């Protein structure tokens, strides 16, 4: 199976420029392809996972990916899909985020293969040294304000009567320029991005042509993902589903996939695992309670890719013990608290928040008031009840927020 055929079979395909020629390009030679990521946080979450899986697929088929990190464009902020301006970061913040994102890619991507090893490139390398007047004279004449106002990233913001700063308005120009520079410096001929990046990708292709660059460039986009209930992929009530263990434990990552809606499970197996099509076809025939077994496979395979087989196995075992055998598992997330502090007593809502079981004290109070807060599987009557050393069982306290979120508080 060639790259584009498998790309389509897994549901990654949304739109392409000159699809027929691009198909021939993929079949005839090794391509250098780039996907861009801005450095707005010190990690990536599940919302970026489809692009990571596409990078892995490119390598599988013998093509070389470039991971473009937006050390420069992060200073501007991509307005796509947003109603407000991103918070501007200073150079130290961006560089810190860049290092964290690089670490995420090293969990998933091969950088060492001589033929398909990924390259990480920072667009700050060329954007930071631009002379503003020279850049405007070189690039500005090739962009029509009339046309720029028709792109969704601009049009939707204006239709909602939300402010779009001149700073953000420049983003699409800089992204187009990125494609031109990568074509010049790395012989990159294809950009892949989410469907919301279509206008920016086309701008880059057209800019190269108008600047007289002797190179045919192409664009390919993936669909934006929502769950069957309409929720944005990668976001939950308790926060983002991060791809690093310091922000989200492997167990909680496993549980996120285990709790996938029935209608989404086969689609997500195609997107976020590397099971072959025959196995996926077999799983798609399961119905009723058997879908739970499919969810376990999705959770295990997705966690294995992100955190490794050992963590995936531990998480699966912990979930089985918790939900199918009713016992406490040592593989649950753990929060350590000084025994002297616990001796004095900690209000339940505060310990729920401090441990990370709930994102805020307010959320903890609501869960406990609604009857979803438990200590050692016993319901907590009041959010202000103290939890202390009397609740320890072998120096461990099990806290639960609802049926599916648990943490072990360990006295030290």
N, C-alpha and C positions, 0 to 999 in steps of 0.2 A: 504494500500500500504506500503510495507517495504521500508527501507531507500534506498537501491541500485536501486530499481525499480523507485522510485520518482527521485532519483539522475539522472538516465538515461533519464527519461521522460522530465526533465527540461534542458537536453542538457549538464549536468555537466561532463558526463563520457568521459574520453579519453583513459585511460589504467589502468590495474590493475595487480598485481601479484597474481597468484592463485585465480582467480575470483570465482571459484566454492566454495572453502573453505571459502573465505571471505564472500560470500553471506550467507552461513550457519552460520558463526560467527555472522553476523548482525541479523539474524533471531532468533538465540538461546540465545543470552545474550547481556547485556549492554557492549559496548566497550568504551575504553578510546582512544581517537584519538587526534593526534596533527597536527597543522598547524603552520608553522614558518613565522615570519615577522622580517626583519632586521630594525634597527632604523636609517635609513638614512635621515629622515626628521621628523619634529615635528608634522606631521599629516599623514594620508593616503589619497590616491586619488582613483578615480573610478577603477584604475587598480587592486586594492586589493579587490574590492567589491564582486567579485565572491566567493573568499575564505570566506568572511564574511557571505555571504548567505549560503554557505555550512555549516558553523558553526551553523547557525540558524536551518538548516535542520537536523543536527545531534541532536540538542537538542529536536526538534519536535518529533523525533523518539526514544527518551529516551536514547541517548548516551551522554557521557561526553566529551566535547572538552577541550584540553589544547592549549592555545595560547602561543606559545614559542616566546618570544621577544629576538632578537639577540644582547643582550648587549655585548656579547663576539665576535660573528662572524661579527658584524658590524665593529669591529676593523681590520678585514681582508678584507672584501668586496667580495660579490658574483660576479664572472666574467660572470655568465650566461647571454647571450643575450646582452653583452656589448662589444664595441670595444676599450674601454679604462678603466684604473683603476679608481675605485671610489675615490672621495676625502676622505682622512682619517680624521676622527673626533677624538677629544680628549674625555676624560671621561666625562667632563662636558657637552659637546655637545651631546654625546650619551644619557646621563641620562636625559637631557632636552627633547630630542626626544622621549625617552621611556615614559616619563610622558604624553606627548601629544598624543602618540599612544594609551596608556591605556585609555585616555579620549574618544577617538574615539570608542573604543570597548564598552564602557559603554553606548553609544548611541544605540547600536545595539543588544548587547548580554546580556543574563541573567546570572548573577553571583551568585544569591541567592538561586536558587532551590537546595534542599538537594541532589537530585539524578542526575541532569544534569547541575548544575551550572558550568560555565566555570572557569578554573584556568588559571592565568597568571603566567608563569614561565620564568625566565631570565637565558639564558645559560651562562652568565658570572659567575653564582654561581659555576659552576664546571670548566669552561675553564680558568678562571683567576688564579686558584691555581695549574694548571698542572706543573709538573716538566718536562722540555723539553726532557731530555734524557730518563726518565722513560716512558714518553708518546710514544716516538719513538720506544722504545723496545717493548712496549705492543701492539701498533697499527700498526706501520710501516711495519712489515713483512707481513701484510695481504693486502697491497695495491701494485699492480703491476703498475709501471710507464708506461709500454707498454699499459696496458688497460686504464689507466687514460688519455693517449694522444688521445684515441678514443672518449672520451666523448665530446659532442657538445660544452660545455662551454669552453673547451680547444681547440678542433680541429678547430672550426670556427675562433677563435682569431688568431691562428697560420696560417690558410689558408689566412687570410686577411693581414698577415704580420704585425699584431699589437702586441705590447709587452704584454706578460703575465708574471707578476712578480712571483717570488717564493712565496711571501706572498699570492697572490691570489690562487696559485696552491694548497695551504693547505686547501682552503675553503671546498672542498668536503670531506676531511678527518674529519674536525671538525663537519660538518653536519652529517656525518655517526655516529660519536661519540655521538652527541646529541641524536640520536634515541636510542642508547644503554643505555645512562643514563636515558632517560625518561622511557624506558622499566623497568629498575631496580628500579627507585625511585617512579614511578607512575603507574606501570602496564600498560603502554601504548603499544598497539600492532599494531597500524596503523598510518602511516603518509600520509597526503593528501597534494598535492602541484600542482603547474602548471606543464604542460607537460615538461617544460624546466628543471624541478627538478627530472625527472625520474632517471637519472644516480646517483644523490646524494641519492635518496631514496633507490635504489637497493643496493648501497654501504652500507647503514646502516643496511639493512637486512642481507647482507652477512657478515658484520663485527660481528654482534651479533652471527651468527652461528659459525664463525671461532674462536671467543673468548670462545666458549663453553657455551653460555648462553642458559639456558633451557626454551626458549620461542619462539614461532613462531611469526614472525613479517610480516606485509603486507604493500603494497604500493598502492596508488590510485591517479590518476592524473586527472586534469581538462584541457580542451583545452585553449590555449592562444587565446585571443579574438582580432579580428580586425573588423573594420566596413566593410560593403560591398564594399566601395570604397578603402579599403586597409589601412586606417588610424589606428594607434595604439590606443587601447581603453584607454580612460582617459586623452588623450592629445589633445589639440586644438591649433589653431593658437595663441590664447591669453593666453595659459598656461595650467597647470594641473587642472583637475576638482576635487578639494579637498572635503573631507567629513566633514569639520568643517566650521562653519559659519564665523569664524574670517578670514578665507582664501578665502572663496567664499560664497557669500550671498545665502540664501535659494532660492531667486528669480532667481539668475543666475544658480543655480543648477537645478531648475525646467526647465529653458529655455534650458539647455543642453539636457535634456531628451526630451523636446518638439520638439527639432530640429533633432531628430533621423531620419536617412534615412528611407524611406518607406520600403526598403527591410530588415531592421534590427528590425523593431518595435516588431514583435511577438517574435523573438528570444530573444530580450532584456526583454520583459515582462516575459518570462520564467526564464531568469537568475536573474533579478533584482527586481522582485516583488514576492508576495506570493499569487497572484490570483490562484484559483484552475484551474485544467485542463479543466473543462467544460466551464468556463468563457473564458479561453484562446482560446479554439476551436471556441467559438462563435465570438470572436473578429477577429480571423484569417479569417473569411468569409467576412469581410468588405472590400470593394474595393473603388478605386477612392478617392473622397473627404472625404469619411467616415473614411479613414485611419487617418485623422487629429484627429478625436474623439478618436481613439485608442492611438494616441500619447499623448493626454491630460491625458488619463487614466494612461499610463506609467509614465508620468511626475509626476502626483499627487501621485501615489503609491510609486514611488522611493523616492520622496521628503518626504513623510510621514514616511517612514522607517528611513531616515537619520535625519530629522529635526523635526519630529512630525506632527500630523494632523493639528494643528493650522497654522504652517508655510506653510504647503502644500496648505491649503485652501487660505491663504493670497496671496501666489504666483500665484495660479491659477486665483484668482480674479484680481490681478494686470495685469496678461497677457491678460485676457479677456478685461479689460478696455483699455489697451494699443493698442491691435491689432484688437479687434472686435468693440470697441466703440470709439476708437480714442481719449480718454481722458487721462490726467495725473493721475496716481494712487499714493497715498502716500505709497504704499507697495513696490515701486521700491527701489533699493539700494540708499542710501543717503550718500553724502559727504559734510561735514561741512567746511565752510571757513569763516574766520574773515571778517566782513563787511568792516572794514577799509582797509584791503588788497584788497578786491574786488572793493572798491571805486577807487583805483589807476589803476585798470585794470590788467588782467592776460591774456597773449597770449593764444589763443584758444588751440594750440597744447599742451601747458604746463598744462592747466587745465584738458584736456583730460587724460594726463598721470598721473598727481597728484591725480586725483579722482579715478584712477584705471579703467576707461573706456577703456583705451589703456595701454598696458604694457610698452611702451616706447614713448618718444617724437617723435622718428622717425616713429613709427607705426602711431601715431596720424597725423603727417604731410602727410603721404601717403593716409590715409583715407580721410582727408579733401581735399587734392588735387584731389582725385578721385571723389569728390562730395558726399561722404558718411557721412560727418560731419555736424551735425545740432544743432542749438540752438533754443529751443522752437519750434521745427519742421520747422525752416527756415534754408536753406542751408548756411553754412559758406563759404564765398568767398575765404578767405586766412587763412592759418594756423597761421599767426602772428597777425591776427585781435584780438584786445583786447575784452575780455568779462568782463563787469563791472556791477555796480549796476543798470544801465539803462535797463538791461535785466531781472531784477527780476520781478516775478509775485507772489505777496504775499510772498516775501522773498525766492522764489524758482526759480531756472533755470533748465530747462530740457535739458540735453545733449544727443545726439544720435550718435552712430558710426555704420553706416549701418542701416538696417531695424530692427535688433533684439537685439541690445545692447543699453541700456538706463541707465541713472543715474540722480538723482536729486541732484543738488548743492544747499545747504541750507546756507543762510547767517546768521551768528550768531553774 
